[in-house]
Amino acid sequence: MKNKIQIHKSLGFFLALAMCVLVNASGQSVADIIDIRPKKIMDLVDGNTTEISDRDKKGRLLLNECFDAHGWVEGNSGIISATYIDDWSVAPEPLRKYNNWPHLKQALQHDFLSFKLGYSRARLLNGPSKNEIWGIDHNVPYKIIDGKARQVDDSNMVPALVGKEYFIQLPYWIKKVPIVAHVRDTVLQDKAYHLVFGTWETPKANPTFDQYVYWINQRTKLLEIVQYTVRVVDPKAVGFVIFDDFREIDGMVIPFVHRLGYLPTPEGLIHEMRFQSIVLDPKGLSVTDLRGLNKND
């Protein structure tokens, strides 16, 4: 990331991204960056600015409705604690080697700051590294093993942790997208969706800022599918996340299943996160506890 603006736009997508992209990566130059704008939006950029403005207004309205439907409000919690299984056994055999964790079905208790990325810790609950704590403090990765904290040189640590907390809170982040446009309405598997394109700085593809297409259920207003790019991983990177099993937690509607892959189909699935619990401001856990590196140095 080159600046603060970009942290919540791209870091969040590191999660499966490194994996999604590995399917498509072939050493392309930045000049070959992929552009996931639907053709209708591409055609409008240098055309009718009035229609672009109209699409922006409708897209903004739809994202705001989605935000309200999910109920994420900054300040209603300081810490989120999630217990889940990150299951890579569903991936095709050649892709399993890109798993961030030491176990194919890694169970974790993941604690992180609400609405602020870069402060996070996860206790591994099974597998060969059971009871280890993996964390990031000011986006610096560390591990606590046998009670001792040490900074580690692990390029996958930030993607493994930040991506998951980003996706959990994604309906909050979408309200911050500055450039949006309603694409079209469509039906998939008997569900009606609004498709909204979103990005930063310019509607045209550029090497710094990611692009997204949000699929919002027309009836529930919930965010169910997202297509995204991952510029920091590979200029040709494209991934999908499908959200399912929505549950209400303290007034917020949160998907308890995240399916990630390079296609929005079972054939394109790379890994799946299945949540057992999501707790806001759990008792006995403070912000200081998430400063594991500095606290134990």
C-alpha positions, 0 to 999 in steps of 0.5 A, a space after each residue: 500500500 502506498 498510502 493510508 487511503 489504500 489500506 482498506 481498499 486493497 489490504 482487505 483483498 489480500 486474503 484469498 487474493 494471493 491465492 486467486 491470483 496465483 491461478 492467473 499470474 504470469 508476470 504481467 507488467 503494470 501496463 497489462 492491468 486487468 480492468 473489470 469494469 462492465 462494458 457499459 461503464 467503460 463506454 460511458 467514461 468518455 461519453 455521456 457524463 449525465 448518465 454517469 452522474 445518474 448511475 453514480 447517484 443510483 449506485 451510491 443509494 444502493 451501497 448506502 441501503 446495503 450499509 444500512 441493511 447490514 447495520 455496521 456502525 463505527 463506534 458500536 464496538 472496539 474489538 471483534 472476536 471471531 472463531 472460525 475454520 479456514 478450510 483449504 481442503 476444498 481447493 484443487 490439489 495444486 492450489 492447497 500449497 498456497 494455504 497461509 496456515 500450517 493446517 488444511 482445516 485451520 481453526 482459529 480464534 481471531 481477535 482484531 480492532 473494529 474499523 481499523 486494520 493492522 492490529 490483530 491476533 489469532 490463536 491457532 486451535 488445532 493442527 501442528 501449531 496449536 496454541 501458537 499466536 500469530 499477530 500483526 501490530 502496526 501491520 508488523 507480523 509477529 508470533 508468540 510461541 511458548 509465551 515469547 513474542 518475536 517479529 517474523 519475516 512472513 509476507 503472508 501474515 498480513 494477508 492471512 489476518 487482515 483479509 479476513 477481518 476486512 471481509 467480515 466488515 466489508 459492508 462498512 467499508 463499501 460506504 467509503 468507496 468514492 467512485 461508484 456506478 450502478 451497472 445493471 440488475 440481473 438474476 442469478 439462481 432465482 435471486 435478483 441482484 443490483 450490480 454496483 461498480 466501485 473504485 478509487 481515484 479514477 473510473 479507468 483501471 490504474 495500477 494503484 487502486 483496486 476495482 470491485 463489482 458488488 452484488 446486492 440482493 434486491 430484496 434483502 439489500 445484503 451484499 452476497 457476492 463481490 468480484 475484485 482485483 488485487 493490484 498489489 498481488 498481480 496486475 491480472 488478479 481477479 477473485 470472487 467472494 460469496 457470502 452465505 448463512 447471514 446471522 444477526 449479531 447485536 443488530 448487525 447482519 454478518 455472513 457466517 460463511 465466506 467462499 473464496 475463489 477465482 470463479 463464483 462457482 463451486 469449480 472455482 472455489 479455493 478456500 472457505 471460511 466457516 464461522 462458529 462465533 462472532 462476538 463484539 467487545 468480548 469480556 476480558 479482552 482489551 485493546 492492549 491485548 492486541 498490541 502483542 508485539 510491543 507489549 512483549 518486546 
